[in-house]
Amino acid sequence: MEENWKGLPPREKLVEFSPAALSDTELLAIFLRTGTRGMHVMALAQRLLDVFGSLHRMMTAPPEDFRAIHGIGMAKYAQLNAVAELARRCFTSPQALEKTTVSSSEQMLDFLNSSLAHREREIFQVVFFDNQHRVIHTSEMFSGTLNSVEVHPREIVREALKRNAAALILAHNHPSGLAEPSRADRTITKQIVSACALMNIRVLDHMVIGRGEYVSFAERGWL
């Protein structure tokens, strides 16, 4: 027999108040739409969160991790993946950073997390700024393997000049989930800083994105 979940249903609660008023369980229940035999949709949503430990882990989990969960078939798995991809495209679109300035560090970190944290290969991304430190362009310039990516400073400078950029922020991910920069990360950053300096382009930061953690070269005083 289905558990009797009391209170305002999630959809009605969202309309009455706002999406921010809903818990993770309630938001997830909206996307699942229905429960399964003997299990209310809210109970199914809570079970998913309990199994994976967080929304992020659930949204980035491979399909085989869902097969052992009763009530999650291909249809519900497809729904969850579609939602995750919609969110990723929304937060990694150029418009997501439109008019963002360097002072908006939290928004920049959110953008880079959404863009890089889930990737299975190392991706080297560059965010370009005008002379008022407003974002004018973002580019995934280099793609690598599970634990390395080949970066060419000359290509970064060329793209910066093409965009008439005055400054830039470097970023790349560590698919292992650990954000601590390697010696190679520090070496290539110095090379990029030197190459950009010749053209009066400032490197404002290099952010290494892990899973649930990050390291900022600027915050550590490495730039």
Secondary structure as the mmCIF struct_conf table of DSSP 4:
data_model
#
loop_
_struct_conf.conf_type_id
_struct_conf.id
_struct_conf.beg_label_comp_id
_struct_conf.beg_label_asym_id
_struct_conf.beg_label_seq_id
_struct_conf.end_label_comp_id
_struct_conf.end_label_asym_id
_struct_conf.end_label_seq_id
BEND BEND1 GLY A 7 LEU A 8
HELX_RH_AL_P HELX_RH_AL_P1 PRO A 10 GLU A 16
BEND BEND2 PHE A 17 PHE A 17
HELX_RH_3T_P HELX_RH_3T_P1 PRO A 19 ALA A 21
BEND BEND3 LEU A 22 LEU A 22
HELX_RH_AL_P HELX_RH_AL_P2 ASP A 24 LEU A 32
STRN STRN1 THR A 36 THR A 36
TURN_TY1_P TURN_TY1_P1 ARG A 37 GLY A 38
STRN STRN2 MET A 39 MET A 39
HELX_RH_AL_P HELX_RH_AL_P3 VAL A 41 PHE A 52
BEND BEND4 GLY A 53 SER A 54
HELX_RH_AL_P HELX_RH_AL_P4 LEU A 55 MET A 59
TURN_TY1_P TURN_TY1_P2 THR A 60 THR A 60
TURN_TY1_P TURN_TY1_P3 PRO A 63 PRO A 63
HELX_RH_AL_P HELX_RH_AL_P5 GLU A 64 ARG A 67
TURN_TY1_P TURN_TY1_P4 ALA A 68 ALA A 68
BEND BEND5 ILE A 69 ILE A 69
TURN_TY1_P TURN_TY1_P5 HIS A 70 GLY A 71
HELX_RH_AL_P HELX_RH_AL_P6 MET A 74 THR A 92
BEND BEND6 SER A 93 SER A 93
HELX_RH_3T_P HELX_RH_3T_P2 PRO A 94 LEU A 97
TURN_TY1_P TURN_TY1_P6 GLU A 98 LYS A 99
STRN STRN3 THR A 101 THR A 101
TURN_TY1_P TURN_TY1_P7 VAL A 102 SER A 103
HELX_RH_AL_P HELX_RH_AL_P7 SER A 105 LEU A 116
TURN_TY1_P TURN_TY1_P8 ALA A 117 HIS A 118
BEND BEND7 GLU A 120 ARG A 121
STRN STRN4 ILE A 123 PHE A 129
TURN_TY1_P TURN_TY1_P9 ASN A 131 GLN A 132
BEND BEND8 HIS A 133 HIS A 133
STRN STRN5 ARG A 134 ARG A 134
STRN STRN6 VAL A 135 SER A 143
BEND BEND9 LEU A 146 ASN A 147
HELX_RH_AL_P HELX_RH_AL_P8 PRO A 153 LYS A 162
TURN_TY1_P TURN_TY1_P10 ARG A 163 ASN A 164
BEND BEND10 ALA A 166 ALA A 166
STRN STRN7 ALA A 167 ASN A 173
TURN_TY1_P TURN_TY1_P11 PRO A 175 SER A 176
BEND BEND11 GLY A 177 GLY A 177
HELX_LH_PP_P HELX_LH_PP_P1 GLU A 180 SER A 182
HELX_RH_AL_P HELX_RH_AL_P9 ARG A 183 ALA A 197
TURN_TY1_P TURN_TY1_P12 LEU A 198 ASN A 200
STRN STRN8 ARG A 202 ILE A 209
BEND BEND12 ARG A 211 GLY A 212
STRN STRN9 TYR A 214 SER A 216
TURN_TY1_P TURN_TY1_P13 PHE A 217 GLY A 221
#
